[in-house]
Amino acid sequence: MKKIIMFFSMMLFVTSNIMAQSQAEIEAAKEALLKQQSANTQVVTSGSGNVTRVMPQFPGGNVACSKYLSDSLRYPAKSKADKVEGRVIVSFYVNTDGSLSDIMILKSLNEECDAEAIRLIKAMPKWEPYKEIHSDGTVELVKCKFTLPIEFLLVARDFNRVN
């Protein structure tokens, strides 16, 4: 679970770097993104052969998920007025058909932000489900628990700024 949270946090950082100015910076950002996407796949060797495990993901990957969250998040008015900022951590299951179920708040910020986080998850399109690809070519879809942090920030952070 910590790997998933760290992976998503790293993806948010990498996506902020894609706004680089020079071609060299853009190429470096693309390479970093490809390395992160390959981290989404794991090959496991057992007595019966290799199994490639592909984690579930939002359609279009983590960059698309970040865009969906930033475009769709409606900051609750009371939380905005009270200057509430922070992170809501949500867990849910990605079912074999890509639908999401059993949405649960693991780390709460307040009632309004928690409700908005749940609304965002419920409104998501179907995900690409967790897959186990066996050495004989068979693909097994498996229901999988996923954890996603949702940031509530009043002022967007500029990760490209050098201090």
N, C-alpha and C positions, 0 to 999 in steps of 0.2 A: 504494500500500500504506500509506503514511503517512497518507493521507486517511482510510482505513478505520479505522486504529488511533485516530486523533484523533477521528473521528466516534463510535466506540464509547465512548471515554473521556469525551467530552462528554455522551453519552447517559447514562452512569452518573452523572455530575454532575447532569444535569437530573432524572433519576429520583429522586435523593435530595432534590431540592427540592420534589417533589410532596407531601411530607409537611407542607407549610406549614400554619400555623394559620388565618389569615384567608382569607375568600373572595377578596379581591384578590390575595393571594399564590398561591392555587390557580389563579386565572385566568391570572396571569402565568406560572406554571409550565407550564400547558397551552399557552399561546401559544409559549413557548420550545420545548416538545416538538414542536409542529406545524412550527415553523421547521426543527428538526433533521430531522424526517421528510421535509420537502420537499428537504432536502439529499441525500436518498437517491436523488433523481431528477435526471437531467441531460438537457437538450435540446441536440442537436448538429445544426447545419445543414451539409449537404453539397450537392454539385451535383445529387443526385437527390432532395433534399427534407430534411425534418426527421426526425431519429431521436431518440426519447425512450429513454434508457437508465435502467433501473430496477435498482439493485443487488440482489443476493440478500439475503434476510433471514430470520431465525428466525421461525417462525409466531407472530404476535402482535407482532412488532417487537422493538426493542431492549430495551424495558422487560420484555417477557416473557422475553427471553434472559437479562437480568440476574437476574430472579427464578429462572429455571431453574438458572443457575450457582450462585446463593447457596443454593438449596434442595437441590441435588443434590451439591454438593461435599463430599467426605469427606476431611477433613484427615488426611494420613497420620500415624499414631501416632508414628513415629520422628522425622518432621519437626517435629511438635508438641512432642515432648519436647526436641528440640534447638533449639527456638524459631526455626525456619527460616521466614522470611517473604520475600515478593517476588512476582514476576510471571513466569509462563510464557507465552511467546508461541507460539501454535500457528497453523500455516497448513494449509489443506485446500482441496479443490475442492468446489464446489457443482455437482453434475451437473444436466443438463437436467430430470431427474425429481425434483430436490430432495434426492436422496441425497448423502451426504458421502463423499469418498474421498481417498486420498493424504495422510493426516494426517501432519504433520511438525512437530517441535519446532524453532522458529527461535531461541528464547532459553530456555535451560534454567535451572532453579533447583536441582534435584537429581533423582536417579533416581525417588524416590517421588512427588514432586510432578509430575514429567513424566508418569509413568504415570497418575496421577489425572487430569491434564489430557486425556490421550488417551482415557481411559475416559469422561470427560464428553462429549467430542466424538462418540465412537462411539455413545453412548446417546441423542444428540439425535434429535428427530423430524425428518422431512424438512423442508427449508427451502423457501421460495419462491425459485425459480431466477432468475438474471439474465435480464432481458428487454430486447430491443430492439424498440420499437414504431415501425414505419415510418409515414410520412405517408399511405400508402395503406391503413393499418389493419392490415396484417399484423404478427403478433407472432412474433419469432424468439427461441427459448430458447437460451442459450449457456452452456456450461460455464465456470465462473469461479473463479479462485483467491480465497480469502478469508483474512484474517488476524485472529485474535482473541486479545486478552490475557486471561489468567485470573489473577486476584489470589489469593494465599494470604496472608491476614491473620489473626493470632491474635486480635486485638481489632478489632472493627468500628470503622471511622472514623465520626465524627459530622460530616458535611459541613455541617450546619445550624448548628453552634455558631459563635458570633462570638467571636473572641479579643479 
